[in-house]
Each structure stands twice: as C-alpha cells, then as structure tokens.
Amino acid sequence: MKKILLTGVTGQVGQELQKTLVSIGEIVSVNRQDLDLTKPELIRSAIAELKPDIIVNAAAYTAVDKAENEPKLATAINGVAPTIMAESAQKLGATLVHISTDYVFNGQNHLPYTEEDLPDPLGVYGKSKFMGEQGVRNNCDNYIILRTAWVYGSRGHGNFVKTMLRLGAEREQLRIVADQIGSPTWSYDIAEHITQLLANSAMGTYHFTNSGVASWYDFAVAIFSEAQQLGFPLAIKETIPITTAEYPTPAQRPAYSVLSKVKISQTLGNYPPHWYQSLKTMLAEWRSIIL
Ligand SMILES: NC(=O)c1ccc[n+]([C@@H]2O[C@H](COP(=O)([O-])OP(=O)(O)OC[C@H]3O[C@@H](n4cnc5c(N)ncnc54)[C@H](OP(=O)(O)O)[C@@H]3O)[C@@H](O)[C@H]2O)c1
C-alpha cells in the first residue's frame, strides 16, 4: 500500500483529492496547522519522518490580487515550499505531484497553450507559481506538474460560481468581464485526472482543464441559467458584458488562458468533460449540500 502525503486538504482541489486518491494508497492529510508551508524546516522534517511514496501538493497561496502586496508570502508558499518538497522527495525516491496555473502565461496567444509554450507570468502570483514549477523540475526526477485554470467546486474555499450565486441572489443586474477567455474547471475533475496520471505513472508536465472555452460573462450566464433550473434563489434579471478595462484589479490577468488538453488526452486515452456538463453536476451537488 502506497503512503501519500496530501497538503492543502481544506482547499477546493485538496478536498476532492482526499476522495479520489484512496484508489492509489493510504492518505495522510495535512492542513495549515499540521504543516505550515512558510516553514522550510517543518516541511523537510515532516517528509523525512513520514517517508511518503507520493507527495501531492494541493496547497498554495491563491489570492491573485492580494499577492501583489504580499510577494514574500506568495513566493514562500508557491515558490520555495514546492522546491523543498522536491528536494525531500528526491532523497526518498518519492513522486511529487504539484499543481500549477494558466497564470504562468502572458495570455497573448490565440491558440491553446501547450506544455512547450514559454511561460511569461504577468503578476506576483504567476511568477511565484512558475518559480515553484522550476523548483520541482530542477530538483526531483519523479514529478507530475498539472497546470489548470479557472477552478471552482462545492467544497473548500470560495470561487466564481459561489460568488455569482451570492451576488445573483442579492442583485438584479451584474456587470461581468467578457474579454478574458479560459476554461472553467471543476475541482473534482482535476482530482480525478491527477489520480489517473498517478495510476498510470505518467510523469511530466500536463495541462488540464475542462473542455470548451468561455469568457467570465459566458460562465456567469451559464451559472444563472442552470441555477435557475435547479431552484437556487435568484434576483438577477440582467447580466451585462464589460471589458477588463472597465473592471480594474490590482493584478493583471491573462486575456487568453486556454490550455491545450492534447497531451493529457493522448496519455490517458480520454478527453476532459465539457465545462458546461461539469458545471451542471457541481451545481446539482452544491444544491444538495446547502439544502
Ligand atoms: N483557484 C483557481 O482558480 C486556480 C487556478 C489555476 C490553478 N490553481 C492551482 O490549483 C491548486 C489548488 O487550488 P485551490 O483552488 O484548491 O486553492 P484553495 O482552495 O485556495 O486552497 C489552498 C489551500 O492551500 C492551503 N494553504 C495556504 N497557505 C498555506 C500555508 N502557509 N501552509 C499550509 N497550507 C496552506 C490552504 O489552507 P487554509 O484553508 O488554511 O487557507 C488551502 O488548503 C493551487 O496550486 C493553485 O495555485 C488554482
């Protein structure tokens, strides 16, 4: 039976990994109180003591805008901690799974980003995540880096879907950015595909999101349409598309962050579910949780 150390268990993806990874081995989950990733010595000693066969790092500093004012903290959690995990995994001959982001790219592409495209992060968060990727690649032989994007889920922290459901219940009109394009991705599908990669011992860097593309505006319209059918309380009457310039944020975001799923699809022999289908499943699940 393989021993798996899982970090970030209170997060969106971590919560789902706790379910999917049981098919791979025995999971030892750690939260921030058990293992604070800003403390390098604690990371080293925890891994050396536990001697896991697999480390799955689902923890991260994910506050993209806040990161602009907290570069040291974002770098410690997203850049330094994965590097130390990689060094420790290498000493044990263990596998390290690390999750990264579309924000390592500058968003100037017009075709889906492949694993071979050169990163050029726009902000502190993206830079810190790219540093983590490099730390993993340079220090560990057996690694899986999975880049994903636009994550939402029922469990764990807040996300765009939950924000839309809250705002849509309070307001009749919402203005949503329509000139950023990506692929909304359900946290369960991410966990499922990480588990499949591990089961196939498919090491390397992979892009994974749900299939299809959308703007945040498209995504919001879909959320309201499906939520209405499921009987969520909604006051929203009008969703208005706006530009990024009309909704300034501290961190610059990539305009186009579609990731190519060709490599992971060829590796696993299946194509990721469409984002609309996964959104419907997540909303039904969320409705049953909050009922
Ligand atoms: N969210 C997105 O849209 C998105 C997009 C692309 C890629 N990603 C990547 O996907 C992965 C999972 O993201 P997610 O959405 O599941 O993140 P999340 O919901 O924000 O969860 C982050 C997790 O990291 C933990 N954490 C934060 N600081 C920590 C520290 N100092 N020590 C230990 N644990 C700490 C959090 O613990 P607490 O609960 O205690 O805060 C939480 O469990 C991350 O690598 C992220 O960069 C996310």
The ligand as an ORCA input file, in Angstrom:
! r2SCAN-3c Opt
* xyz 0 1
  N      -8.371     28.584     -7.805
  C      -8.075     28.698     -9.094
  O      -8.833     29.281     -9.890
  C      -6.809     28.086     -9.637
  C      -6.489     28.275    -10.997
  C      -5.334     27.681    -11.501
  C      -4.521     26.914    -10.685
  N      -4.841     26.786     -9.355
  C      -3.928     25.996     -8.520
  O      -4.630     24.836     -8.069
  C      -4.145     24.449     -6.792
  C      -5.304     24.257     -5.839
  O      -6.020     25.493     -5.773
  P      -7.354     25.642     -4.925
  O      -8.291     26.489     -5.730
  O      -7.797     24.309     -4.430
  O      -6.795     26.524     -3.715
  P      -7.553     26.977     -2.389
  O      -8.951     26.495     -2.398
  O      -7.277     28.431     -2.230
  O      -6.776     26.156     -1.265
  C      -5.455     26.461     -0.946
  C      -5.004     25.508      0.117
  O      -3.659     25.859      0.486
  C      -3.603     25.947      1.899
  N      -2.563     26.857      2.343
  C      -2.425     28.172      2.058
  N      -1.360     28.679      2.712
  C      -0.800     27.658      3.411
  C       0.312     27.543      4.274
  N       1.091     28.596      4.585
  N       0.605     26.325      4.810
  C      -0.172     25.241      4.529
  N      -1.254     25.299      3.726
  C      -1.562     26.484      3.174
  C      -4.976     26.452      2.305
  O      -5.186     26.260      3.682
  P      -6.234     27.192      4.509
  O      -7.594     26.587      4.252
  O      -5.785     27.068      5.908
  O      -6.121     28.591      3.957
  C      -5.838     25.581      1.398
  O      -5.966     24.286      1.930
  C      -3.144     25.533     -6.375
  O      -1.845     25.100     -6.673
  C      -3.494     26.709     -7.257
  O      -2.383     27.564     -7.475
  C      -5.972     27.318     -8.824
*
